[in-house]
C-alpha cells in the first residue's frame, strides 16, 4: 500500500475504535456512581444495605405474576403460542413434502 492510503486506514481505524471504546469506558465508570468511583466504605455500605433488603421477608420479586393474574389467561397464552408454532411447523413440513427433488447426476 502507498503511504497516504496507509495513513487514511490508520486514522479511520483510530476513529472507529474511539467511537466504540470511549462510550464503553464511560459506561464502566458509571457503575460506581460518580466519575471518581466514590470511596470504598460508601460502596460497601450500599452493598450491605442491598443484601439486607434482599434477605427481608417478601423480597422475592414485585408480586406481579409473570403470565397473568389467573390460570385461564395462562392457558390462553399457551394455546396461542402452541397454535403459532404448530402452524409454522406444519407449513415447513408441507413445503418439504411438496417439493420435487431433482436427481443428482
Backbone as CSV, one residue per row, in Angstrom:
resi,resn,N_x,N_y,N_z,CA_x,CA_y,CA_z,C_x,C_y,C_z
1,UNK,0.838,-1.176,0.000,0.000,0.000,0.000,0.885,1.242,0.000
2,UNK,0.360,2.269,-0.608,1.131,3.510,-0.584,0.880,4.252,0.728
3,UNK,1.740,5.204,1.023,1.727,5.866,2.331,0.424,6.623,2.631
4,UNK,-0.176,7.407,1.704,-1.439,8.097,2.034,-2.583,7.130,2.349
5,UNK,-2.633,6.012,1.652,-3.691,5.039,1.923,-3.493,4.417,3.301
6,UNK,-2.250,4.111,3.629,-1.955,3.529,4.932,-2.318,4.485,6.065
7,UNK,-2.006,5.758,5.896,-2.344,6.760,6.904,-3.860,6.907,7.020
8,UNK,-4.550,6.910,5.899,-6.011,7.033,5.928,-6.647,5.842,6.629
9,UNK,-6.134,4.645,6.372,-6.670,3.453,7.031,-6.395,3.507,8.528
10,UNK,-5.212,3.951,8.923,-4.872,4.038,10.341,-5.753,5.061,11.051
11,UNK,-5.947,6.228,10.429,-6.788,7.259,11.038,-8.229,6.764,11.154
12,UNK,-8.716,6.095,10.134,-10.080,5.551,10.167,-10.214,4.513,11.280
13,UNK,-9.206,3.655,11.422,-9.250,2.636,12.472,-9.252,3.284,13.855
14,UNK,-8.450,4.325,14.049,-8.420,5.005,15.343,-9.761,5.678,15.629
15,UNK,-10.341,6.307,14.635,-11.633,6.979,14.842,-12.739,5.975,15.160
16,UNK,-12.772,4.885,14.429,-13.806,3.871,14.671,-13.612,3.256,16.054
17,UNK,-12.364,2.988,16.421,-12.096,2.435,17.743,-12.528,3.393,18.838
18,UNK,-12.250,4.676,18.658,-12.639,5.648,19.678,-14.154,5.760,19.799
19,UNK,-14.853,5.578,18.697,-16.316,5.637,18.740,-16.871,4.510,19.606
20,UNK,-16.241,3.331,19.556,-16.753,2.200,20.317,-16.129,2.074,21.706
21,UNK,-14.881,2.464,21.869,-14.189,2.254,23.138,-14.542,3.328,24.169
22,UNK,-14.551,4.581,23.772,-14.805,5.651,24.743,-16.167,5.534,25.427
23,UNK,-17.254,5.263,24.707,-18.533,5.091,25.429,-18.509,3.912,26.396
24,UNK,-17.818,2.830,26.042,-17.787,1.691,26.954,-16.988,2.017,28.207
25,UNK,-15.962,2.849,28.091,-15.214,3.269,29.279,-16.103,4.119,30.178
26,UNK,-16.897,4.998,29.578,-17.806,5.825,30.375,-18.863,4.968,31.063
27,UNK,-19.347,3.949,30.388,-20.338,3.059,31.000,-19.701,2.312,32.166
28,UNK,-18.457,1.882,31.996,-17.774,1.174,33.073,-17.568,2.079,34.282
29,UNK,-17.277,3.340,34.055,-17.118,4.275,35.166,-18.459,4.575,35.830
30,UNK,-19.526,4.568,35.071,-20.833,4.959,35.583,-21.368,3.977,36.615
31,UNK,-20.905,2.750,36.597,-21.452,1.779,37.544,-21.074,2.088,38.983
32,UNK,-20.084,2.928,39.188,-19.677,3.261,40.540,-20.356,4.520,41.062
33,UNK,-21.171,5.164,40.261,-21.985,6.260,40.741,-21.393,7.634,40.553
34,UNK,-20.104,7.758,40.365,-19.517,9.065,40.136,-18.281,8.905,39.266
35,UNK,-17.756,10.018,38.798,-16.606,9.958,37.900,-15.370,9.421,38.607
36,UNK,-15.260,9.672,39.900,-14.088,9.206,40.647,-14.282,7.817,41.215
37,UNK,-15.485,7.273,41.163,-15.739,5.939,41.675,-16.206,5.908,43.114
38,UNK,-16.236,7.028,43.808,-16.676,7.058,45.194,-15.667,6.354,46.086
39,UNK,-15.902,6.399,47.386,-14.968,5.707,48.263,-15.475,4.309,48.561
40,UNK,-14.575,3.460,48.966,-14.896,2.051,49.158,-15.851,1.831,50.323
41,UNK,-15.760,2.661,51.354,-16.650,2.500,52.503,-18.105,2.743,52.108
42,UNK,-18.317,3.758,51.267,-19.680,4.046,50.815,-20.222,2.899,49.972
43,UNK,-19.387,2.352,49.116,-19.820,1.234,48.276,-20.131,0.005,49.117
44,UNK,-19.309,-0.274,50.110,-19.573,-1.417,50.989,-20.853,-1.231,51.783
45,UNK,-21.111,-0.004,52.250,-22.339,0.283,52.988,-23.563,0.038,52.108
46,UNK,-23.502,0.512,50.861,-24.624,0.305,49.940,-24.813,-1.179,49.624
47,UNK,-23.717,-1.904,49.486,-23.819,-3.335,49.205,-24.458,-4.078,50.371
48,UNK,-24.073,-3.715,51.604,-24.682,-4.345,52.781,-26.178,-4.045,52.860
49,UNK,-26.566,-2.815,52.535,-27.991,-2.462,52.537,-28.753,-3.277,51.497
50,UNK,-28.168,-3.470,50.342,-28.828,-4.284,49.314,-29.023,-5.719,49.787
51,UNK,-27.998,-6.274,50.430,-28.095,-7.649,50.916,-29.155,-7.756,52.009
52,UNK,-29.179,-6.799,52.916,-30.192,-6.822,53.974,-31.589,-6.685,53.407
53,UNK,-31.778,-5.841,52.414,-33.093,-5.694,51.787,-33.507,-6.976,51.083
54,UNK,-32.565,-7.643,50.456,-32.887,-8.882,49.747,-33.231,-10.015,50.706
55,UNK,-32.684,-9.985,51.917,-32.940,-11.050,52.894,-34.258,-10.878,53.627
56,UNK,-34.875,-9.705,53.548,-36.126,-9.474,54.261,-37.234,-10.346,53.689
57,UNK,-38.202,-10.676,54.515,-39.339,-11.467,54.074,-40.132,-10.691,53.035
58,UNK,-40.539,-11.364,51.991,-41.320,-10.726,50.943,-40.481,-10.008,49.905
59,UNK,-39.184,-10.180,49.950,-38.313,-9.503,48.990,-37.971,-10.430,47.827
60,UNK,-38.945,-11.193,47.408,-38.703,-12.183,46.360,-39.362,-11.813,45.051
61,UNK,-39.382,-10.563,44.698,-39.986,-10.110,43.460,-41.030,-9.050,43.733
62,UNK,-41.629,-8.577,42.668,-42.588,-7.494,42.806,-43.980,-7.980,43.177
63,UNK,-44.222,-9.281,43.047,-45.545,-9.811,43.343,-46.440,-9.871,42.123
64,UNK,-45.973,-9.368,40.994,-46.748,-9.418,39.765,-46.540,-10.773,39.099
65,UNK,-47.619,-11.493,38.794,-47.466,-12.780,38.137,-46.858,-12.625,36.746
66,UNK,-46.084,-13.601,36.331,-45.398,-13.496,35.045,-46.354,-13.659,33.867
67,UNK,-47.294,-14.579,33.965,-48.136,-14.881,32.807,-49.589,-14.481,32.994
68,UNK,-49.905,-13.687,33.966,-51.280,-13.249,34.128,-51.758,-13.454,35.546
69,UNK,-52.905,-12.893,35.830,-53.426,-12.923,37.190,-54.075,-14.254,37.537
70,UNK,-54.563,-14.979,36.547,-55.210,-16.249,36.859,-54.793,-17.317,35.846
71,UNK,-55.187,-18.539,36.120,-54.776,-19.674,35.300,-55.404,-19.609,33.912
72,UNK,-56.589,-19.056,33.791,-57.259,-19.012,32.492,-56.445,-18.213,31.476
73,UNK,-55.871,-17.102,31.893,-55.057,-16.313,30.964,-53.805,-17.077,30.557
74,UNK,-53.209,-17.791,31.499,-52.017,-18.575,31.196,-52.336,-19.661,30.177
75,UNK,-53.444,-20.333,30.348,-53.840,-21.382,29.404,-54.075,-20.782,28.020
76,UNK,-54.698,-19.628,27.960,-54.941,-18.974,26.673,-53.622,-18.631,25.993
77,UNK,-52.664,-18.096,26.751,-51.352,-17.774,26.164,-50.661,-19.027,25.640
78,UNK,-50.714,-20.107,26.403,-50.064,-21.342,25.975,-50.712,-21.884,24.711
79,UNK,-52.020,-21.832,24.629,-52.721,-22.305,23.428,-52.366,-21.454,22.223
80,UNK,-52.326,-20.140,22.398,-51.975,-19.256,21.279,-50.560,-19.542,20.796
81,UNK,-49.623,-19.700,21.713,-48.236,-19.984,21.325,-48.142,-21.335,20.634
82,UNK,-48.870,-22.343,21.135,-48.852,-23.668,20.509,-49.419,-23.607,19.091
83,UNK,-50.477,-22.841,18.891,-51.065,-22.710,17.548,-50.087,-22.029,16.595
84,UNK,-49.429,-20.984,17.051,-48.485,-20.271,16.187,-47.331,-21.184,15.788
85,UNK,-46.684,-21.802,16.782,-45.545,-22.665,16.469,-45.975,-23.913,15.709
86,UNK,-47.140,-24.449,16.016,-47.649,-25.597,15.266,-47.922,-25.245,13.816
87,UNK,-48.462,-24.060,13.579,-48.709,-23.617,12.209,-47.426,-23.451,11.416
88,UNK,-46.430,-22.886,12.052,-45.142,-22.722,11.368,-44.524,-24.082,11.072
89,UNK,-44.574,-24.998,12.034,-44.025,-26.332,11.819,-44.776,-27.061,10.714
90,UNK,-46.085,-26.933,10.694,-46.877,-27.579,9.651,-46.556,-26.990,8.281
91,UNK,-46.366,-25.672,8.198,-46.024,-25.046,6.922,-44.682,-25.559,6.410
92,UNK,-43.693,-25.658,7.289,-42.395,-26.198,6.864,-42.516,-27.659,6.446
93,UNK,-43.301,-28.433,7.176,-43.482,-29.840,6.831,-44.130,-29.981,5.457
94,UNK,-45.172,-29.215,5.201,-45.847,-29.290,3.910,-44.963,-28.793,2.773
95,UNK,-44.195,-27.755,3.031,-43.283,-27.273,1.993,-42.224,-28.325,1.673
96,UNK,-41.743,-29.008,2.684,-40.740,-30.044,2.464,-41.299,-31.243,1.731
97,UNK,-42.560,-31.577,1.948,-43.169,-32.730,1.290,-43.590,-32.415,-0.144
98,UNK,-43.895,-31.169,-0.446,-44.438,-30.846,-1.749,-43.360,-30.548,-2.796
99,UNK,-42.131,-30.310,-2.396,-41.072,-30.002,-3.357,-40.667,-31.269,-4.110
100,UNK,-40.467,-31.100,-5.403,-39.985,-32.219,-6.212,-38.462,-32.222,-6.130
101,UNK,-37.914,-33.375,-5.903,-36.469,-33.495,-5.766,-35.851,-33.821,-7.112
102,UNK,-34.737,-33.160,-7.363,-34.009,-33.434,-8.597,-33.041,-34.576,-8.341
103,UNK,-32.848,-35.355,-9.378,-31.931,-36.470,-9.262,-30.515,-35.934,-9.446
104,UNK,-29.629,-36.299,-8.546,-28.227,-35.865,-8.668,-27.560,-36.670,-9.763
105,UNK,-26.765,-35.996,-10.596,-26.096,-36.699,-11.699,-24.662,-36.914,-11.424
